[in-house]
Amino acid sequence: MSEEKKLVEMSRGELREAIAGYREKARKAEMLGVINEYEVYQRKALIAESYLVDPADIVLGKVYRLIGAEAAYFKVERIKGVFAWGFRLNGDAHEEGIPLSLLQLDK
C-alpha cells in the first residue's frame, strides 16, 4: 500500500501535479456522467490550488471578487489555513469559509 502525501506536505511542483490529476479525474467522471464524483475532484483541485496562494497576499477587511462567480464579492475577516473566512456582499449575512484560490488577487 502506497502512502499518499498530504497537500500541506507537497512542494509547489507536486501540488501542480496533484491539481492536474484531480482535474483529469474530474473530466473522466464528467464524461461518464458521475456528477457527484466530478464535483468531489473539482473541489479537491480547488483546495490544492489554495496551497499555492500565499496568505500574506490577502488583506484582512478587504473585499475580493470571487473567481468563477459573476459579480460575487467576499469580504475577508480572517484566514485560517487555506480558507478565508468572512461574508459575501449582498449575501445572507452568515460567516462562511472559502478556499483562498477563489479570491481574485491583485497581481
DOKOLTOR-157751 format. One record per residue (C-alpha): x, z, y; residue in one letter. Coordinates in steps of 0.2 Angstrom, whole numbers, padded with zeros to 4 digits, always signed. Layout:
BEGIN
XZYA...
// end
This chain:
BEGIN
+0000+0000+0000M+0007-0005+0017S+0006+0007+0031E+0000-0001+0047E+0007+0004+0064K-0004+0012+0077K-0007+0002+0093L+0002+0016+0103V+0017+0014+0092E+0019-0005+0094M+0031-0015+0106S+0023-0027+0118R+0028-0041+0106G+0019-0033+0091E+0004-0029+0102L+0003-0048+0106R+0004-0052+0088E-0010-0039+0084A-0021-0047+0098I-0018-0064+0091A-0023-0058+0073G-0039-0049+0079Y-0044-0065+0089R-0041-0076+0074E-0051-0064+0063K-0065-0064+0076A-0065-0083+0076R-0067-0084+0057K-0081-0071+0057A-0090-0081+0071E-0088-0097+0061M-0096-0088+0046L-0110-0081+0056G-0105-0062+0053V-0108-0056+0071I-0105-0038+0069N-0088-0042+0061E-0085-0054+0076Y-0089-0040+0089E-0078-0027+0080V-0062-0039+0081Y-0066-0044+0099Q-0067-0025+0103R-0050-0022+0094K-0042-0036+0103A-0048-0028+0120L-0042-0011+0115I-0025-0018+0110A-0024-0028+0127E-0026-0011+0136S-0010-0005+0129Y-0002-0019+0139L-0009-0013+0155V+0002-0001+0165D-0010+0014+0170P+0001+0017+0185A-0005+0000+0192D-0023+0007+0193I-0028+0016+0209V-0040+0031+0207L-0055+0029+0218G-0053+0010+0219K-0067-0002+0215V-0061-0016+0202Y-0070-0031+0197R-0074-0032+0178L-0067-0046+0168I-0080-0056+0159G-0095-0049+0168A-0102-0059+0183E-0102-0049+0199A-0099-0032+0190A-0089-0019+0198Y-0082-0002+0192F-0075+0012+0202K-0061+0021+0193V-0062+0040+0194E-0049+0045+0181R-0038+0037+0167I-0037+0044+0150K-0026+0035+0138G-0030+0016+0139V-0048+0019+0146F-0053+0020+0164A-0067+0032+0167W-0079+0030+0182G-0095+0022+0187F-0102+0004+0188R-0108-0001+0205L-0126-0003+0206N-0127+0004+0188G-0137+0019+0181D-0125+0032+0189A-0119+0039+0172H-0100+0040+0169E-0093+0028+0156E-0076+0024+0150G-0070+0006+0149I-0054-0002+0142P-0041-0004+0155L-0040-0023+0150S-0057-0026+0158L-0051-0021+0175L-0046-0036+0186Q-0030-0030+0194L-0022-0037+0209D-0007-0047+0205K
// end
